[in-house]
Each structure stands twice: as C-alpha cells, then as structure tokens.
Amino acid sequence: TMKDIEGIEDIKWMVDTFYGKVREDNLLGPIFLSQLGDDWAHHLGNMYSFWNMAIFGVREYTGQPLPKHLPLPIDSLHFNAWLRHFNDTLNERFEGPVTEQTKKRAETIAATFLHKITAFRS
Ligand code: HEM
C-alpha cells in the first residue's frame, strides 16, 4: 500500500534503494565506483542528511554538492538515468504531495547541475 514520505526512515529506504539501482547501472555505476570506491557508507550518510534537509528542512547537512559534480564525466544522458532511477524508486513505495515535491526538487537540482557543468566546461 502506498503512503507519502513521512520521515527519516522513509528517506533512508529511498536513498538505500535508489543507490542500489545506481550501483547496478552500467552508465552511472562506474562513476560512483571511481569516486567512492568502498566508501559508500559515508556517501549514504551524506545523502540521508541532504534529503532530510531538502524534504523536511532538518539542518544537519553542511556539504557543498555542486563543486563535487563539476569535474565528473557526466552529461544529460547520465542525469536522465539518475532521474529515472530516482522516480522509479519513489514510485515503488510512495505517493502524495511530499513525494511529488521531492520528484520536482530532484529534477530542478539535476537541471541546475547540468547547466552549471556545461557552463563550467566551456
Ligand atoms: C555526491 C555522482 C546527480 C546530490 C556525489 C558523489 C558522486 C556523485 C560520485 C560523491 C562525490 C564525492 O564524495 O567526492 C553523481 C552523478 C549524478 C549526480 C553521476 C548524475 C548523473 C546528483 C543530483 C543530486 C545529487 C541530481 C541532487 C538532487 C549529491 C549530494 C552529494 C553527492 C548531496 C554529497 C556531496 C557532499 O556533501 O559531499 N554525487 N551525482 N547528485 N551528490 Fe551526486
């Protein structure tokens, strides 16, 4: 049965499930492997905090995501794959206003990253 995203336990499920798909993706998996190696726990912890801030306004994430993405070898194909896995993950378990807002949030950030990466290269 479907419910909306309601708290940190839902965020943890979302992040763990999403990065499970990303790791298996032929396009995205190798990029994460090359950057993170064995240190997925650290990345997943960052992402729990990031989404807890983005969705519920909990101020514990203090990172700067954009600079970490600027040098990565990624373009619109990668962002499309990223967003597809993100939406697939949410659609597996959640529905409602918070879920829809979260999908829009991811799309907006992805578009911003792509725009800045393109500008950074030129
Ligand atoms: C961190 C890859 C899209 C949010 C990272 C890292 C990698 C990565 C490799 C680890 C960087 C490091 O620790 O050195 C990618 C790829 C993407 C993508 C390949 C798309 C093709 C996104 C999007 C968002 C996002 C769309 C947000 C909606 C973050 C955040 C971090 C991160 C918050 C943690 C940064 C930190 O605080 O250290 N990403 N990313 N990423 N990513 Fe992405």
Backbone and ligand atoms as CSV (ligand in chain L), in Angstrom:
chain,resi,resn,atom,element,x,y,z
A,1,THR,N,N,0.843,-1.202,0.000
A,1,THR,CA,C,0.000,0.000,0.000
A,1,THR,C,C,0.878,1.251,0.000
A,2,MET,N,N,0.429,2.271,-0.713
A,2,MET,CA,C,1.234,3.467,-0.923
A,2,MET,C,C,0.975,4.484,0.182
A,3,LYS,N,N,2.026,5.198,0.540
A,3,LYS,CA,C,1.885,6.290,1.500
A,3,LYS,C,C,2.836,7.393,1.080
A,4,ASP,N,N,2.755,8.546,1.722
A,4,ASP,CA,C,3.663,9.636,1.389
A,4,ASP,C,C,4.990,9.454,2.156
A,5,ILE,N,N,5.995,10.219,1.771
A,5,ILE,CA,C,7.273,10.227,2.503
A,5,ILE,C,C,7.028,10.966,3.820
A,6,GLU,N,N,7.293,10.273,4.946
A,6,GLU,CA,C,6.870,10.842,6.230
A,6,GLU,C,C,8.000,11.134,7.207
A,7,GLY,N,N,9.177,10.600,6.967
A,7,GLY,CA,C,10.240,10.853,7.953
A,7,GLY,C,C,11.542,10.195,7.557
A,8,ILE,N,N,12.461,10.192,8.488
A,8,ILE,CA,C,13.834,9.761,8.211
A,8,ILE,C,C,13.909,8.290,7.796
A,9,GLU,N,N,13.033,7.449,8.349
A,9,GLU,CA,C,13.068,6.035,7.948
A,9,GLU,C,C,12.714,5.891,6.466
A,10,ASP,N,N,11.771,6.703,6.002
A,10,ASP,CA,C,11.406,6.676,4.581
A,10,ASP,C,C,12.559,7.196,3.724
A,11,ILE,N,N,13.227,8.236,4.200
A,11,ILE,CA,C,14.372,8.787,3.464
A,11,ILE,C,C,15.473,7.739,3.354
A,12,LYS,N,N,15.748,7.037,4.443
A,12,LYS,CA,C,16.797,6.013,4.405
A,12,LYS,C,C,16.447,4.918,3.396
A,13,TRP,N,N,15.190,4.488,3.395
A,13,TRP,CA,C,14.770,3.476,2.418
A,13,TRP,C,C,14.949,4.011,0.996
A,14,MET,N,N,14.526,5.258,0.774
A,14,MET,CA,C,14.622,5.883,-0.550
A,14,MET,C,C,16.078,5.937,-1.015
A,15,VAL,N,N,16.956,6.429,-0.145
A,15,VAL,CA,C,18.371,6.591,-0.509
A,15,VAL,C,C,19.014,5.224,-0.747
A,16,ASP,N,N,18.787,4.268,0.150
A,16,ASP,CA,C,19.398,2.939,0.001
A,16,ASP,C,C,18.919,2.252,-1.282
A,17,THR,N,N,17.617,2.341,-1.548
A,17,THR,CA,C,17.053,1.688,-2.731
A,17,THR,C,C,17.539,2.359,-4.008
A,18,PHE,N,N,17.536,3.693,-4.000
A,18,PHE,CA,C,17.986,4.458,-5.165
A,18,PHE,C,C,19.447,4.138,-5.497
A,19,TYR,N,N,20.350,4.197,-4.510
A,19,TYR,CA,C,21.760,3.943,-4.812
A,19,TYR,C,C,22.030,2.470,-5.104
A,20,GLY,N,N,21.155,1.575,-4.638
A,20,GLY,CA,C,21.219,0.188,-5.089
A,20,GLY,C,C,21.041,0.104,-6.600
A,21,LYS,N,N,20.077,0.849,-7.128
A,21,LYS,CA,C,19.843,0.865,-8.582
A,21,LYS,C,C,21.009,1.542,-9.305
A,22,VAL,N,N,21.481,2.643,-8.735
A,22,VAL,CA,C,22.576,3.404,-9.365
A,22,VAL,C,C,23.842,2.543,-9.478
A,23,ARG,N,N,24.145,1.801,-8.432
A,23,ARG,CA,C,25.345,0.953,-8.455
A,23,ARG,C,C,25.283,-0.098,-9.546
A,24,GLU,N,N,24.067,-0.568,-9.847
A,24,GLU,CA,C,23.875,-1.610,-10.865
A,24,GLU,C,C,23.804,-1.032,-12.278
A,25,ASP,N,N,23.701,0.289,-12.391
A,25,ASP,CA,C,23.512,0.933,-13.697
A,25,ASP,C,C,24.848,0.987,-14.438
A,26,ASN,N,N,24.822,0.526,-15.707
A,26,ASN,CA,C,26.078,0.455,-16.484
A,26,ASN,C,C,26.699,1.817,-16.744
A,27,LEU,N,N,25.860,2.839,-16.817
A,27,LEU,CA,C,26.354,4.192,-17.094
A,27,LEU,C,C,26.829,4.872,-15.804
A,28,LEU,N,N,26.039,4.758,-14.737
A,28,LEU,CA,C,26.310,5.504,-13.502
A,28,LEU,C,C,27.196,4.749,-12.524
A,29,GLY,N,N,27.051,3.429,-12.478
A,29,GLY,CA,C,27.788,2.623,-11.502
A,29,GLY,C,C,29.286,2.891,-11.505
A,30,PRO,N,N,29.922,2.843,-12.691
A,30,PRO,CA,C,31.380,3.034,-12.734
A,30,PRO,C,C,31.830,4.416,-12.251
A,31,ILE,N,N,30.990,5.438,-12.444
A,31,ILE,CA,C,31.371,6.789,-11.999
A,31,ILE,C,C,31.397,6.843,-10.476
A,32,PHE,N,N,30.358,6.273,-9.857
A,32,PHE,CA,C,30.346,6.242,-8.390
A,32,PHE,C,C,31.474,5.376,-7.858
A,33,LEU,N,N,31.713,4.235,-8.514
A,33,LEU,CA,C,32.799,3.345,-8.067
A,33,LEU,C,C,34.141,4.080,-8.098
A,34,SER,N,N,34.375,4.836,-9.171
A,34,SER,CA,C,35.669,5.512,-9.310
A,34,SER,C,C,35.836,6.618,-8.266
A,35,GLN,N,N,34.731,7.229,-7.826
A,35,GLN,CA,C,34.826,8.323,-6.840
A,35,GLN,C,C,34.777,7.802,-5.411
A,36,LEU,N,N,33.967,6.779,-5.171
A,36,LEU,CA,C,33.704,6.358,-3.789
A,36,LEU,C,C,34.458,5.095,-3.397
A,37,GLY,N,N,34.826,4.271,-4.384
A,37,GLY,CA,C,35.475,3.011,-4.043
A,37,GLY,C,C,34.616,2.232,-3.062
A,38,ASP,N,N,35.188,1.945,-1.905
A,38,ASP,CA,C,34.478,1.171,-0.882
A,38,ASP,C,C,33.709,2.042,0.100
A,39,ASP,N,N,33.803,3.365,-0.055
A,39,ASP,CA,C,33.264,4.252,0.982
A,39,ASP,C,C,31.824,4.677,0.715
A,40,TRP,N,N,30.955,3.690,0.478
A,40,TRP,CA,C,29.544,4.011,0.236
A,40,TRP,C,C,28.844,4.481,1.504
A,41,ALA,N,N,29.249,3.965,2.653
A,41,ALA,CA,C,28.549,4.306,3.905
A,41,ALA,C,C,28.586,5.812,4.137
A,42,HIS,N,N,29.730,6.408,3.885
A,42,HIS,CA,C,29.889,7.849,4.053
A,42,HIS,C,C,28.968,8.617,3.104
A,43,HIS,N,N,28.939,8.183,1.839
A,43,HIS,CA,C,28.069,8.839,0.860
A,43,HIS,C,C,26.594,8.695,1.244
A,44,LEU,N,N,26.189,7.492,1.640
A,44,LEU,CA,C,24.787,7.276,2.004
A,44,LEU,C,C,24.403,8.142,3.206
A,45,GLY,N,N,25.306,8.251,4.181
A,45,GLY,CA,C,25.060,9.128,5.334
A,45,GLY,C,C,24.867,10.571,4.905
A,46,ASN,N,N,25.715,11.046,3.994
A,46,ASN,CA,C,25.553,12.402,3.441
A,46,ASN,C,C,24.185,12.568,2.794
A,47,MET,N,N,23.780,11.536,2.051
A,47,MET,CA,C,22.528,11.661,1.302
A,47,MET,C,C,21.303,11.608,2.220
A,48,TYR,N,N,21.366,10.839,3.327
A,48,TYR,CA,C,20.259,10.892,4.300
A,48,TYR,C,C,20.101,12.337,4.791
A,49,SER,N,N,21.239,12.955,5.150
A,49,SER,CA,C,21.192,14.329,5.673
A,49,SER,C,C,20.720,15.325,4.621
A,50,PHE,N,N,21.237,15.145,3.395
A,50,PHE,CA,C,20.860,16.063,2.321
A,50,PHE,C,C,19.350,16.045,2.092
A,51,TRP,N,N,18.778,14.840,1.975
A,51,TRP,CA,C,17.336,14.759,1.693
A,51,TRP,C,C,16.501,15.100,2.919
A,52,ASN,N,N,17.025,14.861,4.108
A,52,ASN,CA,C,16.301,15.252,5.317
A,52,ASN,C,C,16.191,16.779,5.393
A,53,MET,N,N,17.206,17.464,4.881
A,53,MET,CA,C,17.150,18.928,4.789
A,53,MET,C,C,16.212,19.351,3.661
A,54,ALA,N,N,16.400,18.754,2.464
A,54,ALA,CA,C,15.621,19.183,1.298
A,54,ALA,C,C,14.128,18.925,1.497
A,55,ILE,N,N,13.779,17.828,2.146
A,55,ILE,CA,C,12.362,17.461,2.279
A,55,ILE,C,C,11.751,18.027,3.561
A,56,PHE,N,N,12.468,17.897,4.683
A,56,PHE,CA,C,11.866,18.271,5.970
A,56,PHE,C,C,12.513,19.482,6.629
A,57,GLY,N,N,13.499,20.088,5.952
A,57,GLY,CA,C,14.120,21.291,6.498
A,57,GLY,C,C,15.011,21.053,7.698
A,58,VAL,N,N,15.390,19.796,7.942
A,58,VAL,CA,C,16.262,19.488,9.083
A,58,VAL,C,C,17.688,19.922,8.748
A,59,ARG,N,N,18.209,20.868,9.534
A,59,ARG,CA,C,19.503,21.466,9.212
A,59,ARG,C,C,20.644,20.667,9.812
A,60,GLU,N,N,21.058,19.629,9.088
A,60,GLU,CA,C,22.238,18.886,9.544
A,60,GLU,C,C,23.224,18.691,8.397
A,61,TYR,N,N,22.770,18.804,7.169
A,61,TYR,CA,C,23.671,18.684,6.023
A,61,TYR,C,C,24.418,20.005,5.850
A,62,THR,N,N,25.737,19.919,5.738
A,62,THR,CA,C,26.539,21.142,5.616
A,62,THR,C,C,27.435,21.103,4.387
A,63,GLY,N,N,27.223,20.142,3.482
A,63,GLY,CA,C,28.105,19.990,2.323
A,63,GLY,C,C,27.841,20.995,1.219
A,64,GLN,N,N,28.658,20.911,0.187
A,64,GLN,CA,C,28.564,21.764,-1.000
A,64,GLN,C,C,28.519,20.829,-2.208
A,65,PRO,N,N,27.333,20.369,-2.607
A,65,PRO,CA,C,27.294,19.320,-3.638
A,65,PRO,C,C,27.810,19.762,-5.012
A,66,LEU,N,N,27.519,20.994,-5.416
A,66,LEU,CA,C,27.857,21.378,-6.795
A,66,LEU,C,C,29.337,21.171,-7.147
A,67,PRO,N,N,30.282,21.687,-6.334
A,67,PRO,CA,C,31.707,21.524,-6.707
A,67,PRO,C,C,32.131,20.067,-6.899
A,68,LYS,N,N,31.484,19.156,-6.194
A,68,LYS,CA,C,31.835,17.735,-6.338
A,68,LYS,C,C,31.374,17.179,-7.678
A,69,HIS,N,N,30.356,17.782,-8.260
A,69,HIS,CA,C,29.825,17.286,-9.536
A,69,HIS,C,C,30.463,17.941,-10.751
A,70,LEU,N,N,30.984,19.146,-10.603
A,70,LEU,CA,C,31.521,19.873,-11.759
A,70,LEU,C,C,32.558,19.075,-12.547
A,71,PRO,N,N,33.519,18.406,-11.891
A,71,PRO,CA,C,34.540,17.684,-12.667
A,71,PRO,C,C,34.130,16.289,-13.142
A,72,LEU,N,N,32.935,15.815,-12.787
A,72,LEU,CA,C,32.559,14.443,-13.159
A,72,LEU,C,C,32.270,14.354,-14.660
A,73,PRO,N,N,32.548,13.184,-15.277
A,73,PRO,CA,C,32.300,12.999,-16.712
A,73,PRO,C,C,30.832,12.663,-16.984
A,74,ILE,N,N,29.955,13.647,-16.757
A,74,ILE,CA,C,28.516,13.383,-16.874
A,74,ILE,C,C,27.840,14.427,-17.760
A,75,ASP,N,N,26.813,13.980,-18.482
A,75,ASP,CA,C,26.028,14.871,-19.337
A,75,ASP,C,C,24.542,14.531,-19.191
A,76,SER,N,N,23.721,14.986,-20.132
A,76,SER,CA,C,22.272,14.825,-19.977
A,76,SER,C,C,21.860,13.353,-19.924
A,77,LEU,N,N,22.595,12.473,-20.613
A,77,LEU,CA,C,22.284,11.038,-20.565
A,77,LEU,C,C,22.371,10.517,-19.133
A,78,HIS,N,N,23.429,10.933,-18.432
A,78,HIS,CA,C,23.624,10.486,-17.050
A,78,HIS,C,C,22.524,11.042,-16.143
A,79,PHE,N,N,22.199,12.307,-16.332
A,79,PHE,CA,C,21.151,12.895,-15.489
A,79,PHE,C,C,19.796,12.259,-15.765
A,80,ASN,N,N,19.519,11.924,-17.035
A,80,ASN,CA,C,18.257,11.232,-17.339
A,80,ASN,C,C,18.200,9.879,-16.639
A,81,ALA,N,N,19.299,9.141,-16.665
A,81,ALA,CA,C,19.343,7.832,-15.989
A,81,ALA,C,C,19.169,8.017,-14.478
A,82,TRP,N,N,19.874,9.014,-13.930
A,82,TRP,CA,C,19.784,9.310,-12.489
A,82,TRP,C,C,18.333,9.586,-12.102
A,83,LEU,N,N,17.669,10.464,-12.872
A,83,LEU,CA,C,16.280,10.844,-12.551
A,83,LEU,C,C,15.311,9.674,-12.733
A,84,ARG,N,N,15.568,8.851,-13.726
A,84,ARG,CA,C,14.703,7.690,-13.947
A,84,ARG,C,C,14.755,6.765,-12.734
A,85,HIS,N,N,15.958,6.475,-12.233
A,85,HIS,CA,C,16.082,5.619,-11.047
A,85,HIS,C,C,15.450,6.277,-9.818
A,86,PHE,N,N,15.596,7.582,-9.723
A,86,PHE,CA,C,15.034,8.293,-8.567
A,86,PHE,C,C,13.504,8.193,-8.580
A,87,ASN,N,N,12.897,8.488,-9.731
A,87,ASN,CA,C,11.436,8.413,-9.826
A,87,ASN,C,C,10.934,6.980,-9.671
A,88,ASP,N,N,11.631,6.018,-10.284
A,88,ASP,CA,C,11.252,4.606,-10.126
A,88,ASP,C,C,11.248,4.216,-8.649
A,89,THR,N,N,12.272,4.665,-7.926
A,89,THR,CA,C,12.378,4.339,-6.505
A,89,THR,C,C,11.181,4.891,-5.738
A,90,LEU,N,N,10.880,6.167,-5.934
A,90,LEU,CA,C,9.749,6.765,-5.207
A,90,LEU,C,C,8.441,6.068,-5.584
A,91,ASN,N,N,8.282,5.764,-6.876
A,91,ASN,CA,C,7.021,5.151,-7.329
A,91,ASN,C,C,6.807,3.752,-6.762
A,92,GLU,N,N,7.894,3.100,-6.326
A,92,GLU,CA,C,7.748,1.764,-5.745
A,92,GLU,C,C,6.996,1.791,-4.419
A,93,ARG,N,N,7.109,2.897,-3.669
A,93,ARG,CA,C,6.584,2.873,-2.311
A,93,ARG,C,C,5.719,4.062,-1.913
A,94,PHE,N,N,5.884,5.206,-2.609
A,94,PHE,CA,C,5.280,6.443,-2.100
A,94,PHE,C,C,4.337,7.096,-3.093
A,95,GLU,N,N,3.364,7.806,-2.543
A,95,GLU,CA,C,2.541,8.722,-3.342
A,95,GLU,C,C,2.040,9.825,-2.421
A,96,GLY,N,N,1.799,11.018,-3.015
A,96,GLY,CA,C,1.287,12.135,-2.214
A,96,GLY,C,C,2.059,13.403,-2.482
A,97,PRO,N,N,1.657,14.494,-1.831
A,97,PRO,CA,C,2.244,15.804,-2.105
A,97,PRO,C,C,3.744,15.880,-1.809
A,98,VAL,N,N,4.194,15.285,-0.715
A,98,VAL,CA,C,5.626,15.354,-0.390
A,98,VAL,C,C,6.432,14.586,-1.441
A,99,THR,N,N,5.897,13.446,-1.858
A,99,THR,CA,C,6.550,12.639,-2.897
A,99,THR,C,C,6.664,13.427,-4.201
A,100,GLU,N,N,5.585,14.078,-4.606
A,100,GLU,CA,C,5.604,14.852,-5.857
A,100,GLU,C,C,6.583,16.015,-5.752
A,101,GLN,N,N,6.597,16.682,-4.602
A,101,GLN,CA,C,7.521,17.799,-4.372
A,101,GLN,C,C,8.966,17.308,-4.441
A,102,THR,N,N,9.217,16.121,-3.913
A,102,THR,CA,C,10.579,15.567,-3.901
A,102,THR,C,C,11.046,15.246,-5.321
A,103,LYS,N,N,10.146,14.716,-6.141
A,103,LYS,CA,C,10.494,14.458,-7.550
A,103,LYS,C,C,10.839,15.762,-8.258
A,104,LYS,N,N,10.035,16.800,-8.013
A,104,LYS,CA,C,10.299,18.103,-8.644
A,104,LYS,C,C,11.621,18.666,-8.164
A,105,ARG,N,N,11.893,18.492,-6.878
A,105,ARG,CA,C,13.129,19.008,-6.294
A,105,ARG,C,C,14.342,18.365,-6.961
A,106,ALA,N,N,14.292,17.043,-7.123
A,106,ALA,CA,C,15.400,16.321,-7.761
A,106,ALA,C,C,15.584,16.794,-9.199
A,107,GLU,N,N,14.475,16.995,-9.893
A,107,GLU,CA,C,14.536,17.433,-11.290
A,107,GLU,C,C,15.166,18.825,-11.406
A,108,THR,N,N,14.774,19.711,-10.506
A,108,THR,CA,C,15.312,21.079,-10.519
A,108,THR,C,C,16.812,21.080,-10.226
A,109,ILE,N,N,17.221,20.312,-9.229
A,109,ILE,CA,C,18.650,20.264,-8.882
A,109,ILE,C,C,19.444,19.641,-10.027
A,110,ALA,N,N,18.908,18.567,-10.619
A,110,ALA,CA,C,19.593,17.921,-11.745
A,110,ALA,C,C,19.772,18.905,-12.901
A,111,ALA,N,N,18.720,19.667,-13.199
A,111,ALA,CA,C,18.801,20.645,-14.297
A,111,ALA,C,C,19.838,21.719,-13.979
A,112,THR,N,N,19.884,22.150,-12.725
A,112,THR,CA,C,20.856,23.168,-12.311
A,112,THR,C,C,22.283,22.633,-12.428
A,113,PHE,N,N,22.498,21.415,-11.918
A,113,PHE,CA,C,23.830,20.794,-12.014
A,113,PHE,C,C,24.252,20.689,-13.485
A,114,LEU,N,N,23.359,20.197,-14.328
A,114,LEU,CA,C,23.698,20.010,-15.739
A,114,LEU,C,C,24.058,21.347,-16.384
A,115,HIS,N,N,23.264,22.362,-16.089
A,115,HIS,CA,C,23.506,23.701,-16.631
A,115,HIS,C,C,24.890,24.215,-16.195
A,116,LYS,N,N,25.202,24.066,-14.912
A,116,LYS,CA,C,26.476,24.592,-14.387
A,116,LYS,C,C,27.656,23.754,-14.873
A,117,ILE,N,N,27.460,22.444,-15.010
A,117,ILE,CA,C,28.526,21.592,-15.538
A,117,ILE,C,C,28.854,22.010,-16.976
A,118,THR,N,N,27.814,22.263,-17.758
A,118,THR,CA,C,28.005,22.679,-19.147
A,118,THR,C,C,28.741,24.017,-19.204
A,119,ALA,N,N,28.335,24.947,-18.347
A,119,ALA,CA,C,28.994,26.260,-18.313
A,119,ALA,C,C,30.438,26.139,-17.830
A,120,PHE,N,N,30.671,25.256,-16.849
A,120,PHE,CA,C,31.996,25.042,-16.255
A,120,PHE,C,C,32.984,24.550,-17.307
A,121,ARG,N,N,32.493,23.760,-18.255
A,121,ARG,CA,C,33.372,23.158,-19.259
A,121,ARG,C,C,33.750,24.121,-20.357
A,122,SER,N,N,32.864,25.074,-20.649
A,122,SER,CA,C,33.100,25.911,-21.830
A,122,SER,C,C,34.081,27.040,-21.538
L,1,HEM,C1,C,27.752,13.342,-4.167
L,1,HEM,C2,C,27.667,11.492,-8.632
L,1,HEM,C3,C,23.484,13.773,-9.511
L,1,HEM,C4,C,23.336,15.157,-4.886
L,1,HEM,C5,C,28.089,12.661,-5.320
L,1,HEM,C6,C,29.303,11.897,-5.488
L,1,HEM,C7,C,29.280,11.374,-6.730
L,1,HEM,C8,C,28.053,11.811,-7.358
L,1,HEM,C9,C,30.341,10.491,-7.384
L,1,HEM,C10,C,30.407,11.728,-4.437
L,1,HEM,C11,C,31.332,12.898,-4.531
L,1,HEM,C12,C,32.451,12.796,-3.520
L,1,HEM,O1,O,32.216,12.402,-2.375
L,1,HEM,O2,O,33.583,13.138,-3.891
L,1,HEM,C13,C,26.534,11.958,-9.268
L,1,HEM,C14,C,26.167,11.655,-10.639
L,1,HEM,C15,C,24.999,12.320,-10.882
L,1,HEM,C16,C,24.631,13.021,-9.658
L,1,HEM,C17,C,26.972,10.746,-11.559
L,1,HEM,C18,C,24.154,12.401,-12.135
L,1,HEM,C19,C,24.499,11.907,-13.292
L,1,HEM,C20,C,23.060,14.326,-8.331
L,1,HEM,C21,C,21.801,15.008,-8.136
L,1,HEM,C22,C,21.762,15.378,-6.820
L,1,HEM,C23,C,22.992,14.936,-6.203
L,1,HEM,C24,C,20.759,15.257,-9.235
L,1,HEM,C25,C,20.688,16.103,-6.048
L,1,HEM,C26,C,19.409,16.010,-6.337
L,1,HEM,C27,C,24.523,14.825,-4.312
L,1,HEM,C28,C,24.917,15.193,-2.965
L,1,HEM,C29,C,26.186,14.660,-2.753
L,1,HEM,C30,C,26.559,13.989,-3.978
L,1,HEM,C31,C,24.090,15.987,-1.960
L,1,HEM,C32,C,27.040,14.747,-1.472
L,1,HEM,C33,C,28.040,15.866,-1.621
L,1,HEM,C34,C,28.806,16.026,-0.313
L,1,HEM,O3,O,28.252,16.637,0.614
L,1,HEM,O4,O,29.927,15.531,-0.226
L,1,HEM,N1,N,27.361,12.583,-6.469
L,1,HEM,N2,N,25.587,12.774,-8.714
L,1,HEM,N3,N,23.752,14.300,-7.148
L,1,HEM,N4,N,25.536,14.102,-4.894
L,1,HEM,FE1,FE,25.571,13.466,-6.801
